[in-house]
Amino acid sequence: MIKQSDEEDLLREDDPADDTESSTEQPDGEDEEGHYVPPPPPPLPKTDATTKIAWLALFGGPAYLLLSAALNWNLQGWMLFTAVAAFIGGFVALVVRMGDGPPNDSGWDDGAVI
């Protein structure tokens, strides 16, 4: 039979708060050795107004349709047509403006390196 004092002794032995010897701290300097700190990322490229409007139309048209469906708004025909046309127009504008050739700085050889 286990006495209450024996239980308290066992609990004290297993208490991690009392363990001061098992510290995970390392001396200064050893923790930072071998730790890679990446350089800051480059700034985002500037976009022109046409690209911004195309992105707004691409996401704004479906967002308006979802909002109107969620709030149970009664859409007239021209509003529905405008939202769908904005989505399609934004997609087409972004695809047309996308470059289809190799980058200017790729050099004369764009093949794989083995």
C-alpha positions in Angstrom: 0.0 0.0 0.0 1.3 3.5 -0.9 1.2 6.1 1.7 0.4 9.7 0.9 3.9 10.9 1.8 5.4 8.3 -0.6 3.1 9.7 -3.4 4.3 13.3 -2.7 8.0 12.1 -2.9 7.3 10.5 -6.2 5.6 13.6 -7.6 8.5 15.8 -6.4 11.0 13.5 -8.2 9.1 13.7 -11.5 8.4 17.5 -11.4 10.2 19.1 -14.4 10.0 22.5 -12.8 12.5 21.5 -10.1 15.1 20.3 -12.6 17.6 23.1 -12.9 20.4 20.9 -14.2 18.7 19.9 -17.5 18.8 23.4 -19.0 18.6 23.6 -22.8 20.5 26.9 -22.9 23.8 26.8 -24.7 26.7 29.1 -24.2 26.8 32.3 -26.3 27.9 31.9 -29.8 27.2 28.1 -30.2 23.5 28.6 -30.9 24.1 30.9 -33.9 26.8 28.8 -35.6 25.5 27.2 -38.7 22.2 29.1 -38.7 21.4 30.4 -42.2 19.7 33.8 -42.4 18.5 34.5 -45.9 18.9 37.9 -47.5 15.9 40.1 -47.8 13.7 39.4 -50.8 13.8 41.8 -53.8 11.1 44.4 -54.1 8.0 43.5 -56.1 7.9 44.7 -59.7 5.9 47.8 -60.5 2.6 47.2 -62.4 0.9 49.6 -64.7 -2.7 50.7 -64.5 -3.9 48.2 -67.2 -2.6 45.2 -65.2 -4.2 46.5 -62.0 -7.6 47.0 -63.7 -7.4 43.5 -65.2 -6.7 41.9 -61.8 -9.5 43.9 -60.3 -11.9 42.7 -63.0 -10.7 39.1 -62.8 -11.5 38.9 -59.1 -14.1 41.7 -58.8 -16.6 40.1 -61.1 -16.9 36.7 -59.4 -16.7 38.5 -55.9 -19.7 40.6 -56.8 -21.6 37.5 -58.0 -20.8 35.6 -54.8 -21.7 38.6 -52.6 -25.0 39.1 -54.4 -25.8 35.4 -54.1 -24.9 35.3 -50.4 -27.0 38.4 -49.6 -29.9 37.2 -51.8 -29.8 40.3 -54.0 -32.0 40.4 -57.1 -29.7 40.9 -60.1 -30.8 42.5 -63.2 -29.6 41.2 -66.5 -27.2 43.9 -67.3 -25.5 43.6 -63.8 -25.0 39.9 -64.3 -23.6 40.4 -67.8 -21.2 43.1 -66.5 -19.9 40.9 -63.8 -19.3 37.9 -66.1 -17.8 40.2 -68.8 -15.5 41.8 -66.3 -14.2 38.3 -65.3 -13.7 37.2 -68.9 -12.2 40.6 -69.9 -9.7 40.6 -67.0 -8.6 37.0 -67.8 -8.2 37.8 -71.5 -6.3 41.0 -70.8 -3.8 39.2 -68.5 -3.3 36.4 -70.9 -2.7 38.7 -73.8 -0.2 40.8 -71.9 1.7 37.8 -70.7 5.0 37.3 -72.5 5.3 34.2 -74.6 9.0 34.3 -75.4 12.1 33.6 -73.3 13.3 36.3 -70.9 15.7 38.9 -72.4 18.6 37.8 -70.2 18.4 34.1 -70.9 21.3 34.1 -73.4 21.6 32.2 -76.7 21.2 28.7 -75.2 17.9 28.0 -73.4 18.3 24.2 -73.3 18.8 21.9 -70.3 22.2 21.6 -68.6 23.2 18.0 -67.9 
